[in-house]
Amino acid sequence: MDRAVPDGMPHRRNARRRAGRPEDDMNGRLLVFTRTLGYRHESIPAGVAAVRELAAGVRVDATEDEDVFTPAGLARYDAVVFLSTSGEVLDEAGRAAFEGYIRGGGNFVGVHAASTTGYDWPFYGRLVGAWFNQHPKVQRATVRVVDRDHPATVDLAPEWVLTDEWYNFRTDPTGSVRVLATVDESSYSGGTMGPNHPIAWCHENLGGRAFYTALGHPVEAYADPAFRSHLAGGIRYAVGG
């Protein structure tokens, strides 16, 4: 497992740290999980590098090893990022440990293909908010920020044009999550979810904080200032900032 101390993101204490975690963890610790058993995105290394750069004061561990998903292993982390994971990436013991972590106040960030993970795991479906169904070709489209009162969207323009892979989901999470941004289906071809097509959201339904963004398919996204602001804000929300 690699570890680094990146820079660039402010941080506050959350309930897990107030509960008496060791002093050397007071600046926070983040696990970035990138295991893939299905499609593997070429942008994963760029995504890991971006998280390291954006998470100032937070120790970042990146791994594809499911063995870290034990109660003791997860207890070290303020949040866990599933970065374009795919397939059934955890066994039953790992799933139980992760569910216990979330229900105990642990936090989650899902990026892009995180919604192509755990299709036979109902808890994970509720955590990520909605599972991926299919997508059209990569193309430019317009994102509409519908909630700017959130770290992941506060610095974004009301409309944001970018090139990405626009996910259609099996279900519409609206009503069970706090939708932060939608994609305008009239601005591209292949959307199937209608005029209010969620593309980024958050919730606190299962114990800890959960943030998901469907953006982050191309390598170039992780160098884009607006996307980096969006991702940094999602991480900041998850770790309690």
Stockholm file with secondary structure:
# STOCKHOLM 1.0

chainA/1-241         MDRAVPDGMPHRRNARRRAGRPEDDMNGRLLVFTRTLGYRHESIPAGVAAVRELAAGVRVDATEDEDVFTPAGLARYDAVVFLSTSGEVLDEAGRAAFEGYIRGGGNFVGVHAASTTGYDWPFYGRLVGAWFNQHPKVQRATVRVVDRDHPATVDLAPEWVLTDEWYNFRTDPTGSVRVLATVDESSYSGGTMGPNHPIAWCHENLGGRAFYTALGHPVEAYADPAFRSHLAGGIRYAVGG
#=GR chainA/1-241 SS CEEECCCSCCCCCCHHHHTTCCGGGTTCEEEEECCBSSCCCTTHHHHHHHHHHHCTTCEEEEECCGGGCSHHHHTTCSEEEEESCBBCCSCHHHHHHHHHHHHTTCEEEEEGGGGGBCTTCHHHHHHHSSCEEECCCSEEEEEEESCCSSTTTTTSCSEEEEEECCCEESSCCBTTBEEEEEEEGGGSSCCCSCSSEEEEEEECSSSSCEEEESCCCSGGGGGCHHHHHHHHHHHHHHHTC
#=GC SS_cons         CEEECCCSCCCCCCHHHHTTCCGGGTTCEEEEECCBSSCCCTTHHHHHHHHHHHCTTCEEEEECCGGGCSHHHHTTCSEEEEESCBBCCSCHHHHHHHHHHHHTTCEEEEEGGGGGBCTTCHHHHHHHSSCEEECCCSEEEEEEESCCSSTTTTTSCSEEEEEECCCEESSCCBTTBEEEEEEEGGGSSCCCSCSSEEEEEEECSSSSCEEEESCCCSGGGGGCHHHHHHHHHHHHHHHTC
//
